Amino acid sequence: MVIIMEVNANDLQIKNVIEQIHLKGLKPHISTGEERTIIGVIGDDRKLQEANFKTLPGVENVFRILKPYKLVSREFKRDSTIIHINGVSIGNGHRVVIAGPCAVESGEQILKSAQIVKSYGANILRGGAFKPRTNPYTFQGLGIDGLKLLQKAKQETGLPIVTEVLEASDVELVSEYADILQIGTRNMQNCSASEGNGIS
């Protein structure tokens, strides 16, 4: 269920709606936009009556979202999310090209790649510093040295960089070097922990 507050709804009215959601044993998810606040109801809201919320002061409309991914649906968040990264905007309707090698193999390779992708109009440089493989004897990436090489390529070309992070414990380290953290499909299964390819 999504509760759309009126444009001029005040903090007390919003707080009242949130309290009513808690009283029903559910959780609110608040999205505050420039013009209005939208409150999503998290949990099994099938027992809730829309009319109970429509009559509350400051509420403009209430409706149910039937799509499976409520928090990313257009019903819940009508405006596009725009992310600004070092002068590059993602999500504003303009094409953004992210390009670069699968793996960072050397300083010369990543710098040359960065120069080439920039010359062809790419906006962001990608490259893997950590490359877990099924075979532990194949190239596993340069690790922290790879992150440093990516950072150097960024300094030389001005391109923001994106690289993969393998597990939650690595986020802080990789964040020191990368502008965007990539979470690959394989790493949703904690591939690093299971194969012993973590950052050390």
C-alpha atoms as an extended CHARMM CRD file, in Angstrom:
* protein
*
       200  EXT
         1         1  MET       CA              0.0000000000        0.0000000000        0.0000000000  PROA      1               0.0000000000
         2         2  VAL       CA              1.1540000000        3.5200000000       -0.7770000000  PROA      2               0.0000000000
         3         3  ILE       CA             -0.0720000000        6.6110000000        1.0270000000  PROA      3               0.0000000000
         4         4  ILE       CA              0.3990000000        9.8840000000       -0.8410000000  PROA      4               0.0000000000
         5         5  MET       CA              0.4110000000       12.9310000000        1.3860000000  PROA      5               0.0000000000
         6         6  GLU       CA             -0.9590000000       16.2890000000        0.2770000000  PROA      6               0.0000000000
         7         7  VAL       CA              1.5270000000       18.8880000000       -0.9680000000  PROA      7               0.0000000000
         8         8  ASN       CA              0.9920000000       21.0010000000        2.1450000000  PROA      8               0.0000000000
         9         9  ALA       CA              0.8900000000       18.0940000000        4.6360000000  PROA      9               0.0000000000
        10        10  ASN       CA              2.7290000000       19.0580000000        7.8040000000  PROA      10              0.0000000000
        11        11  ASP       CA              5.1150000000       17.0400000000        9.9730000000  PROA      11              0.0000000000
        12        12  LEU       CA              2.4120000000       16.2570000000       12.5460000000  PROA      12              0.0000000000
        13        13  GLN       CA              0.0880000000       14.7980000000        9.8860000000  PROA      13              0.0000000000
        14        14  ILE       CA              2.9080000000       12.6800000000        8.4380000000  PROA      14              0.0000000000
        15        15  LYS       CA              3.8610000000       11.4990000000       11.9350000000  PROA      15              0.0000000000
        16        16  ASN       CA              0.2360000000       10.5370000000       12.6040000000  PROA      16              0.0000000000
        17        17  VAL       CA              0.1080000000        8.3490000000        9.4710000000  PROA      17              0.0000000000
        18        18  ILE       CA              3.3840000000        6.6780000000       10.4680000000  PROA      18              0.0000000000
        19        19  GLU       CA              2.0140000000        5.9490000000       13.9520000000  PROA      19              0.0000000000
        20        20  GLN       CA             -1.1200000000        4.3860000000       12.4580000000  PROA      20              0.0000000000
        21        21  ILE       CA              1.0310000000        2.0900000000       10.3160000000  PROA      21              0.0000000000
        22        22  HSD       CA              3.0350000000        1.0120000000       13.3750000000  PROA      22              0.0000000000
        23        23  LEU       CA             -0.2030000000        0.3750000000       15.3090000000  PROA      23              0.0000000000
        24        24  LYS       CA             -1.2190000000       -2.1070000000       12.5930000000  PROA      24              0.0000000000
        25        25  GLY       CA              2.0680000000       -3.9920000000       13.1280000000  PROA      25              0.0000000000
        26        26  LEU       CA              3.5950000000       -2.8430000000        9.8280000000  PROA      26              0.0000000000
        27        27  LYS       CA              6.5530000000       -0.6780000000        8.8960000000  PROA      27              0.0000000000
        28        28  PRO       CA              6.5310000000        2.6430000000        7.0320000000  PROA      28              0.0000000000
        29        29  HSD       CA              8.9850000000        3.5040000000        4.2590000000  PROA      29              0.0000000000
        30        30  ILE       CA              9.1180000000        7.2670000000        3.8110000000  PROA      30              0.0000000000
        31        31  SER       CA             10.0900000000        8.9100000000        0.5320000000  PROA      31              0.0000000000
        32        32  THR       CA             10.2990000000       12.6800000000        0.7710000000  PROA      32              0.0000000000
        33        33  GLY       CA             10.2810000000       14.4860000000       -2.5540000000  PROA      33              0.0000000000
        34        34  GLU       CA             10.5010000000       18.1630000000       -3.3930000000  PROA      34              0.0000000000
        35        35  GLU       CA              6.7180000000       18.5630000000       -3.4330000000  PROA      35              0.0000000000
        36        36  ARG       CA              5.2420000000       15.7900000000       -1.3490000000  PROA      36              0.0000000000
        37        37  THR       CA              5.8720000000       12.8360000000        0.9240000000  PROA      37              0.0000000000
        38        38  ILE       CA              4.9450000000        9.2910000000       -0.0650000000  PROA      38              0.0000000000
        39        39  ILE       CA              4.7200000000        6.5910000000        2.5950000000  PROA      39              0.0000000000
        40        40  GLY       CA              4.9790000000        2.9440000000        1.6210000000  PROA      40              0.0000000000
        41        41  VAL       CA              3.5580000000        0.2910000000        3.9340000000  PROA      41              0.0000000000
        42        42  ILE       CA              5.9760000000       -2.6160000000        4.3390000000  PROA      42              0.0000000000
        43        43  GLY       CA              4.5720000000       -5.9870000000        5.3700000000  PROA      43              0.0000000000
        44        44  ASP       CA              1.3620000000       -7.9020000000        4.7390000000  PROA      44              0.0000000000
        45        45  ASP       CA             -1.0350000000       -5.0280000000        4.1770000000  PROA      45              0.0000000000
        46        46  ARG       CA             -3.9160000000       -7.1800000000        2.8530000000  PROA      46              0.0000000000
        47        47  LYS       CA             -5.8370000000       -6.7690000000        6.0980000000  PROA      47              0.0000000000
        48        48  LEU       CA             -5.6350000000       -2.9790000000        5.9560000000  PROA      48              0.0000000000
        49        49  GLN       CA             -8.5300000000       -0.9590000000        4.6450000000  PROA      49              0.0000000000
        50        50  GLU       CA             -7.5350000000        1.9050000000        2.3830000000  PROA      50              0.0000000000
        51        51  ALA       CA            -10.4250000000        3.9520000000        3.7870000000  PROA      51              0.0000000000
        52        52  ASN       CA             -8.7940000000        3.9380000000        7.2500000000  PROA      52              0.0000000000
        53        53  PHE       CA             -5.9260000000        6.0090000000        5.8860000000  PROA      53              0.0000000000
        54        54  LYS       CA             -7.8370000000        8.1020000000        3.3140000000  PROA      54              0.0000000000
        55        55  THR       CA             -9.7150000000        9.8900000000        6.0920000000  PROA      55              0.0000000000
        56        56  LEU       CA             -6.5760000000       10.9190000000        7.9820000000  PROA      56              0.0000000000
        57        57  PRO       CA             -5.6750000000       14.6280000000        7.8470000000  PROA      57              0.0000000000
        58        58  GLY       CA             -3.0660000000       15.4770000000        5.1960000000  PROA      58              0.0000000000
        59        59  VAL       CA             -3.6310000000       12.3050000000        3.1290000000  PROA      59              0.0000000000
        60        60  GLU       CA             -4.3540000000       12.9170000000       -0.5530000000  PROA      60              0.0000000000
        61        61  ASN       CA             -4.6690000000        9.3600000000       -1.8430000000  PROA      61              0.0000000000
        62        62  VAL       CA             -4.1310000000        5.7130000000       -0.8930000000  PROA      62              0.0000000000
        63        63  PHE       CA             -3.7310000000        2.7720000000       -3.2420000000  PROA      63              0.0000000000
        64        64  ARG       CA             -2.3060000000       -0.7120000000       -3.3560000000  PROA      64              0.0000000000
        65        65  ILE       CA              0.6730000000       -1.7280000000       -5.4550000000  PROA      65              0.0000000000
        66        66  LEU       CA              0.1110000000       -5.0820000000       -7.0580000000  PROA      66              0.0000000000
        67        67  LYS       CA              3.5700000000       -5.3750000000       -8.6100000000  PROA      67              0.0000000000
        68        68  PRO       CA              6.0800000000       -7.6660000000       -6.8410000000  PROA      68              0.0000000000
        69        69  TYR       CA              8.8430000000       -5.0540000000       -6.3440000000  PROA      69              0.0000000000
        70        70  LYS       CA              7.0090000000       -2.3130000000       -4.5400000000  PROA      70              0.0000000000
        71        71  LEU       CA              9.9050000000       -0.0750000000       -3.4680000000  PROA      71              0.0000000000
        72        72  VAL       CA             11.2190000000        0.2880000000       -7.0300000000  PROA      72              0.0000000000
        73        73  SER       CA              7.8360000000        0.6280000000       -8.7140000000  PROA      73              0.0000000000
        74        74  ARG       CA              6.7270000000        3.8650000000      -10.3760000000  PROA      74              0.0000000000
        75        75  GLU       CA              3.6690000000        3.8510000000       -8.1200000000  PROA      75              0.0000000000
        76        76  PHE       CA              5.8990000000        4.2170000000       -5.0710000000  PROA      76              0.0000000000
        77        77  LYS       CA              8.5510000000        6.5030000000       -6.5480000000  PROA      77              0.0000000000
        78        78  ARG       CA              7.3740000000        8.4200000000       -9.5810000000  PROA      78              0.0000000000
        79        79  ASP       CA             10.5180000000       10.4680000000      -10.0910000000  PROA      79              0.0000000000
        80        80  SER       CA             13.6310000000        8.9410000000      -11.6040000000  PROA      80              0.0000000000
        81        81  THR       CA             16.6600000000        8.5330000000       -9.3680000000  PROA      81              0.0000000000
        82        82  ILE       CA             19.5660000000       10.6090000000      -10.6290000000  PROA      82              0.0000000000
        83        83  ILE       CA             23.0590000000        9.8590000000       -9.3540000000  PROA      83              0.0000000000
        84        84  HSD       CA             25.8200000000       12.4500000000       -9.7320000000  PROA      84              0.0000000000
        85        85  ILE       CA             29.3880000000       11.1190000000       -9.8440000000  PROA      85              0.0000000000
        86        86  ASN       CA             32.2590000000       13.5320000000      -10.4880000000  PROA      86              0.0000000000
        87        87  GLY       CA             30.4280000000       15.5150000000      -13.1430000000  PROA      87              0.0000000000
        88        88  VAL       CA             28.6240000000       12.5050000000      -14.6650000000  PROA      88              0.0000000000
        89        89  SER       CA             24.8700000000       12.1420000000      -14.1130000000  PROA      89              0.0000000000
        90        90  ILE       CA             23.2380000000        8.7270000000      -14.3590000000  PROA      90              0.0000000000
        91        91  GLY       CA             19.4670000000        8.4750000000      -14.7130000000  PROA      91              0.0000000000
        92        92  ASN       CA             18.6670000000       11.8910000000      -16.1760000000  PROA      92              0.0000000000
        93        93  GLY       CA             17.7270000000       10.5550000000      -19.6120000000  PROA      93              0.0000000000
        94        94  HSD       CA             21.1690000000       10.9820000000      -21.1890000000  PROA      94              0.0000000000
        95        95  ARG       CA             23.2000000000        7.9570000000      -22.2110000000  PROA      95              0.0000000000
        96        96  VAL       CA             26.1590000000        7.0980000000      -19.9860000000  PROA      96              0.0000000000
        97        97  VAL       CA             28.8300000000        4.7700000000      -21.3620000000  PROA      97              0.0000000000
        98        98  ILE       CA             30.8770000000        2.6820000000      -18.9270000000  PROA      98              0.0000000000
        99        99  ALA       CA             33.7880000000        0.8940000000      -20.5840000000  PROA      99              0.0000000000
       100       100  GLY       CA             37.0860000000       -0.7480000000      -19.7930000000  PROA      100             0.0000000000
       101       101  PRO       CA             38.7900000000       -4.1120000000      -19.4430000000  PROA      101             0.0000000000
       102       102  CYS       CA             37.3570000000       -7.0410000000      -17.5060000000  PROA      102             0.0000000000
       103       103  ALA       CA             40.4610000000       -7.1350000000      -15.3160000000  PROA      103             0.0000000000
       104       104  VAL       CA             43.1970000000       -4.6660000000      -14.4380000000  PROA      104             0.0000000000
       105       105  GLU       CA             46.3750000000       -6.4450000000      -15.5040000000  PROA      105             0.0000000000
       106       106  SER       CA             49.0160000000       -3.6840000000      -15.4180000000  PROA      106             0.0000000000
       107       107  GLY       CA             49.4370000000        0.0660000000      -15.0810000000  PROA      107             0.0000000000
       108       108  GLU       CA             50.1740000000        0.4500000000      -18.7900000000  PROA      108             0.0000000000
       109       109  GLN       CA             47.1350000000       -1.6240000000      -19.7750000000  PROA      109             0.0000000000
       110       110  ILE       CA             44.6150000000        0.2410000000      -17.6210000000  PROA      110             0.0000000000
       111       111  LEU       CA             45.9590000000        3.6940000000      -18.4680000000  PROA      111             0.0000000000
       112       112  LYS       CA             45.9110000000        2.9510000000      -22.2080000000  PROA      112             0.0000000000
       113       113  SER       CA             42.3950000000        1.5110000000      -21.8570000000  PROA      113             0.0000000000
       114       114  ALA       CA             41.2570000000        4.6270000000      -19.9870000000  PROA      114             0.0000000000
       115       115  GLN       CA             42.6630000000        6.9080000000      -22.6750000000  PROA      115             0.0000000000
       116       116  ILE       CA             41.0160000000        4.8840000000      -25.4440000000  PROA      116             0.0000000000
       117       117  VAL       CA             37.5750000000        4.6940000000      -23.8240000000  PROA      117             0.0000000000
       118       118  LYS       CA             37.6970000000        8.4140000000      -23.0530000000  PROA      118             0.0000000000
       119       119  SER       CA             38.6750000000        9.2460000000      -26.6490000000  PROA      119             0.0000000000
       120       120  TYR       CA             35.6130000000        7.3060000000      -27.8580000000  PROA      120             0.0000000000
       121       121  GLY       CA             33.3090000000        9.2000000000      -25.5200000000  PROA      121             0.0000000000
       122       122  ALA       CA             32.9420000000        6.8790000000      -22.5400000000  PROA      122             0.0000000000
       123       123  ASN       CA             31.9580000000        8.6150000000      -19.3050000000  PROA      123             0.0000000000
       124       124  ILE       CA             33.1490000000        6.1070000000      -16.7060000000  PROA      124             0.0000000000
       125       125  LEU       CA             36.0460000000        3.6190000000      -16.6020000000  PROA      125             0.0000000000
       126       126  ARG       CA             35.4700000000        0.0660000000      -15.4050000000  PROA      126             0.0000000000
       127       127  GLY       CA             37.9840000000       -2.5890000000      -14.4760000000  PROA      127             0.0000000000
       128       128  GLY       CA             38.1430000000       -5.5290000000      -12.0920000000  PROA      128             0.0000000000
       129       129  ALA       CA             40.8090000000       -5.4580000000       -9.3910000000  PROA      129             0.0000000000
       130       130  PHE       CA             39.6240000000       -8.7590000000       -7.8670000000  PROA      130             0.0000000000
       131       131  LYS       CA             38.7540000000      -11.5790000000      -10.2590000000  PROA      131             0.0000000000
       132       132  PRO       CA             37.7470000000      -14.7660000000       -8.4580000000  PROA      132             0.0000000000
       133       133  ARG       CA             37.9860000000      -17.8000000000      -10.7120000000  PROA      133             0.0000000000
       134       134  THR       CA             36.8670000000      -21.3910000000      -10.3460000000  PROA      134             0.0000000000
       135       135  ASN       CA             40.4680000000      -22.5050000000      -10.8400000000  PROA      135             0.0000000000
       136       136  PRO       CA             42.6110000000      -21.0490000000       -8.0070000000  PROA      136             0.0000000000
       137       137  TYR       CA             45.7150000000      -21.2340000000      -10.2370000000  PROA      137             0.0000000000
       138       138  THR       CA             44.3980000000      -18.7780000000      -12.8320000000  PROA      138             0.0000000000
       139       139  PHE       CA             44.8170000000      -14.9880000000      -12.6140000000  PROA      139             0.0000000000
       140       140  GLN       CA             42.8560000000      -13.7010000000       -9.5950000000  PROA      140             0.0000000000
       141       141  GLY       CA             43.3660000000       -9.9970000000      -10.2190000000  PROA      141             0.0000000000
       142       142  LEU       CA             45.8750000000       -7.5320000000       -8.7870000000  PROA      142             0.0000000000
       143       143  GLY       CA             43.8230000000       -6.7920000000       -5.6860000000  PROA      143             0.0000000000
       144       144  ILE       CA             44.7390000000       -3.5890000000       -3.8630000000  PROA      144             0.0000000000
       145       145  ASP       CA             47.4430000000       -2.8530000000       -6.4340000000  PROA      145             0.0000000000
       146       146  GLY       CA             44.7050000000       -2.9930000000       -9.0800000000  PROA      146             0.0000000000
       147       147  LEU       CA             42.6400000000       -0.4820000000       -7.1200000000  PROA      147             0.0000000000
       148       148  LYS       CA             45.6300000000        1.8500000000       -6.9690000000  PROA      148             0.0000000000
       149       149  LEU       CA             46.1600000000        1.5310000000      -10.7280000000  PROA      149             0.0000000000
       150       150  LEU       CA             42.5010000000        2.3680000000      -11.3450000000  PROA      150             0.0000000000
       151       151  GLN       CA             42.8570000000        5.4310000000       -9.1550000000  PROA      151             0.0000000000
       152       152  LYS       CA             45.9510000000        6.5170000000      -11.0840000000  PROA      152             0.0000000000
       153       153  ALA       CA             44.0700000000        6.1220000000      -14.3950000000  PROA      153             0.0000000000
       154       154  LYS       CA             41.3000000000        8.2900000000      -12.9530000000  PROA      154             0.0000000000
       155       155  GLN       CA             43.8170000000       10.9920000000      -12.0030000000  PROA      155             0.0000000000
       156       156  GLU       CA             45.3140000000       10.9020000000      -15.5080000000  PROA      156             0.0000000000
       157       157  THR       CA             42.0440000000       10.9680000000      -17.4590000000  PROA      157             0.0000000000
       158       158  GLY       CA             39.4420000000       12.4420000000      -15.0990000000  PROA      158             0.0000000000
       159       159  LEU       CA             37.1550000000        9.4490000000      -15.6390000000  PROA      159             0.0000000000
       160       160  PRO       CA             35.2730000000        8.2170000000      -12.5590000000  PROA      160             0.0000000000
       161       161  ILE       CA             35.8560000000        4.5070000000      -11.9460000000  PROA      161             0.0000000000
       162       162  VAL       CA             33.6810000000        1.5000000000      -11.1950000000  PROA      162             0.0000000000
       163       163  THR       CA             35.0070000000       -1.7990000000       -9.8980000000  PROA      163             0.0000000000
       164       164  GLU       CA             33.5650000000       -4.9180000000       -8.3410000000  PROA      164             0.0000000000
       165       165  VAL       CA             33.3670000000       -5.5150000000       -4.6230000000  PROA      165             0.0000000000
       166       166  LEU       CA             33.2890000000       -9.1620000000       -3.5840000000  PROA      166             0.0000000000
       167       167  GLU       CA             31.8060000000       -9.0720000000       -0.1050000000  PROA      167             0.0000000000
       168       168  ALA       CA             30.4250000000       -6.6550000000        2.4760000000  PROA      168             0.0000000000
       169       169  SER       CA             33.6580000000       -6.5520000000        4.4990000000  PROA      169             0.0000000000
       170       170  ASP       CA             35.4710000000       -5.1490000000        1.4340000000  PROA      170             0.0000000000
       171       171  VAL       CA             33.1540000000       -2.1880000000        0.8620000000  PROA      171             0.0000000000
       172       172  GLU       CA             35.1150000000        0.2890000000        2.9890000000  PROA      172             0.0000000000
       173       173  LEU       CA             38.4450000000       -0.5410000000        1.3240000000  PROA      173             0.0000000000
       174       174  VAL       CA             37.1330000000       -0.4810000000       -2.2550000000  PROA      174             0.0000000000
       175       175  SER       CA             35.2430000000        2.7600000000       -1.5170000000  PROA      175             0.0000000000
       176       176  GLU       CA             38.5610000000        4.4890000000       -0.8690000000  PROA      176             0.0000000000
       177       177  TYR       CA             39.4720000000        3.9990000000       -4.5440000000  PROA      177             0.0000000000
       178       178  ALA       CA             36.2800000000        3.5640000000       -6.5700000000  PROA      178             0.0000000000
       179       179  ASP       CA             33.4660000000        6.0080000000       -7.3140000000  PROA      179             0.0000000000
       180       180  ILE       CA             30.9380000000        3.2380000000       -7.9910000000  PROA      180             0.0000000000
       181       181  LEU       CA             30.8600000000       -0.2150000000       -6.4170000000  PROA      181             0.0000000000
       182       182  GLN       CA             29.7150000000       -2.9960000000       -8.7310000000  PROA      182             0.0000000000
       183       183  ILE       CA             27.9440000000       -5.9770000000       -7.1900000000  PROA      183             0.0000000000
       184       184  GLY       CA             28.0880000000       -8.7760000000       -9.7370000000  PROA      184             0.0000000000
       185       185  THR       CA             25.5040000000      -11.5350000000       -9.9530000000  PROA      185             0.0000000000
       186       186  ARG       CA             27.9930000000      -14.1880000000       -8.8810000000  PROA      186             0.0000000000
       187       187  ASN       CA             28.8900000000      -12.1940000000       -5.7780000000  PROA      187             0.0000000000
       188       188  MET       CA             25.3000000000      -12.1680000000       -4.5970000000  PROA      188             0.0000000000
       189       189  GLN       CA             26.1860000000      -15.7300000000       -3.5410000000  PROA      189             0.0000000000
       190       190  ASN       CA             29.2740000000      -14.7100000000       -1.5220000000  PROA      190             0.0000000000
       191       191  CYS       CA             31.5540000000      -16.3230000000       -4.0570000000  PROA      191             0.0000000000
       192       192  SER       CA             34.6350000000      -14.8160000000       -2.4100000000  PROA      192             0.0000000000
       193       193  ALA       CA             33.9770000000      -16.4000000000        0.9810000000  PROA      193             0.0000000000
       194       194  SER       CA             33.1180000000      -19.7850000000       -0.5020000000  PROA      194             0.0000000000
       195       195  GLU       CA             36.1550000000      -20.0060000000       -2.7600000000  PROA      195             0.0000000000
       196       196  GLY       CA             38.7170000000      -18.4060000000       -0.5090000000  PROA      196             0.0000000000
       197       197  ASN       CA             39.3810000000      -15.5240000000       -2.9130000000  PROA      197             0.0000000000
       198       198  GLY       CA             38.8040000000      -12.6640000000       -0.4700000000  PROA      198             0.0000000000
       199       199  ILE       CA             40.8760000000       -9.5200000000       -0.1550000000  PROA      199             0.0000000000
       200       200  SER       CA             43.8120000000       -9.9770000000        2.1680000000  PROA      200             0.0000000000
